[in-house]
Amino acid sequence: MSFIIIIALYFLTSFILKRTLGFFSSTALLDFPSKRSNHSVPKPKGAGLILIPLLIFATLLVFFLENILNHHWVIIFGFCSILCFVSLLDDIKNISSKIRLTFQFFCVFSSLILFKDDIALYSESQRLDFIFNNEYQNIPVYFFLFFIGLFWVWIINMFNFMDGMDGITIVQVASLALLSNVLALCGLIESNFIYFSLILLAIFISFYSVNKPPAKIFLGDVGSIPIGFLSGFIIIYNIIKTQLILPYLIIIMYYLLDSIITILIRLFNGRNIFKAHSEHFYQKLLRKGYSHSYVLKRIIVVNLILLFLSFSSINYPLTSLTLSLLVTITILCFFNFRKSK
């Protein structure tokens, strides 16, 4: 029954997206071209307003039918809904970065409290407490909680930063979902992720029909922020629960390096890192005259390689990590130094 629902979800998502294109085009959710834009004509944004509620409803329904629904997932989706609402307001009328970050930190650290015991076990298993005596044994737990909280917030904003090209977020979400699905099928992570990953795939592959180059509609902050939150949840949760760090680090390697290096370059040049820009490596290639399709195909190839390396990292961690860095740095250099058309 659950698999029938997931298949139906693909067609339902596609149907709703295509039927609501006109609605989004006639509302305040319209993205007008600017100097930093990678499109030349006004296009609707806000597809996340369709995708995120469908994702939440379908997951809760399938988990209920499979008798695997617990309060953790309900709470996570509650915080996801909060971020979705705040991001919708930001799409309609720009909200200051301080307000947005406040909500993100609140949702992330409130979510992490749910897994405090698991974080304590992880801290103990990694011997993060070896320099502290019993009186201060909780210090490593709080330190690690703070660190992964910052990492989760970074993932949220990373997805938002990188969502500046047709189809790119779909490629990253699909790669993460495929990795989680196979790991769950192999029994390396919880079986919940078999269903959750398939739901993600169904919704975002359906979204590809209207977001592929040239895109008819954009995800918008109402979609990129919540999906960044849920992607961060997948990564952080499985690192804590199963200690599978490298597979999840490698699968987002392109996003990580592109966003981190871009931020460092902007800091070095004295630019505001919170201000919207078009200086990511893939954006540089777009501005050199190459099409969204040309750039996206190369990112797909890189992500397929990273997906393979994510699996191989389970048995060959150092080799897989090294190769993932080399592959990603190579494509970034290609994007950066490729001559203009």
Buried (B, 14 or more C-beta within 10 A) or exposed (E): EBEEBBEEBBEBBBEBBBEBBEEBBEBEBBBEEEEEBBBEEEBBBBBBBBBBEBBBEBBBBBBEEBEBBEEBBEBBBBBBBBBBEBBBBBBBEEBEBEEBBEBBBEBBBBBBEBBEEEBBBBBBEEEBBEEEEEEEEBBBBEBBBEEBBEBBBBBBBBBBBBBBBBBBBBBBBBBBBBBBBBBBEEEBBBEBBBBBBBBBBBBBBBBBEBBBBEBBBBBBBBBBBBBBBBBBBBBBBBBBBBEBBBBBBBBBBBBBBBBEBBBEEBEEEEEEEEEEBBBBBBBBBBEBEBBBEEBBBBBBEBBEBBBBBBBBBBEBBEEBBEBBBEBBEEBBEEBEEBEEE
